[in-house]
């Protein structure tokens, strides 16, 4: 699981591998918990690579959340 560059001026690259078929819920939340991005992948397997642009949002801390059936992974994103 990799997020780069972090901190960023707006563009974040997200990449990870899933070696088993699973449903994914990928979200980015602001500090007060409001969802600013959501992507749902059903029966996903393989390499996930995505570039997300947060240029339209104010500088600060955001949270990337990747939720599967069995776990939740959180990563802090810093927007400069």
C-alpha positions in Angstrom: 0.0 0.0 0.0 1.6 3.2 -1.2 0.6 6.9 -1.3 2.9 9.4 -2.9 3.9 12.2 -2.8 2.7 12.8 0.7 2.7 15.7 1.5 1.4 16.9 -1.9 0.4 20.1 -3.6 -2.8 18.4 -4.9 -2.1 15.2 -6.8 -1.8 11.9 -4.8 -0.9 8.6 -6.4 -2.4 5.5 -4.7 -1.3 2.0 -5.4 -1.7 -1.4 -3.8 -2.1 -5.0 -4.7 -4.9 -7.4 -3.8 -4.0 -11.0 -4.1 -7.5 -12.3 -3.5 -10.9 -11.3 -4.8 -12.6 -8.8 -2.5 -15.0 -5.8 -2.5 -13.3 -2.5 -1.7 -14.7 0.8 -0.5 -12.1 3.6 -1.1 -12.9 7.0 0.5 -11.2 10.3 1.3 -12.5 12.2 4.3 -11.7 15.7 5.6 -10.9 16.4 9.2 -14.6 16.6 10.2 -15.4 13.3 8.6 -17.1 14.6 5.5 -16.5 12.3 2.5 -14.9 14.1 -0.5 -14.1 11.1 -2.6 -15.6 7.6 -2.9 -14.9 4.6 -5.2 -16.4 1.2 -4.9 -14.7 -1.8 -6.5 -16.6 -5.1 -6.5 -14.8 -8.4 -6.8 -11.5 -6.7 -7.3 -8.2 -8.5 -7.6 -4.8 -7.4 -8.9 -3.0 -4.0 -8.9 -4.9 -0.8 -8.1 -3.3 2.4 -9.3 -5.1 5.7 -9.1 -4.2 9.4 -9.2 -6.5 11.6 -7.2 -6.5 15.4 -7.5 -7.3 17.4 -4.4 -6.5 20.8 -6.0 -10.0 22.1 -5.3 -9.8 21.5 -1.6 -8.1 23.6 1.1 -4.7 22.8 2.5 -4.8 20.5 5.5 -5.0 16.9 6.6 -7.3 14.4 4.9 -7.7 10.7 5.5 -7.7 7.9 3.0 -9.7 4.9 4.0 -9.7 1.5 2.3 -12.3 -0.8 3.7 -12.7 -4.5 2.9 -14.9 -7.1 4.4 -12.2 -8.0 7.0 -10.3 -4.8 7.7 -10.0 -1.0 7.4 -6.8 0.7 6.4 -6.3 4.4 7.1 -3.6 6.7 5.8 -3.2 10.4 6.5 -2.9 12.7 3.5 -1.3 16.1 3.8 -2.3 18.7 1.3 0.1 21.7 1.1 
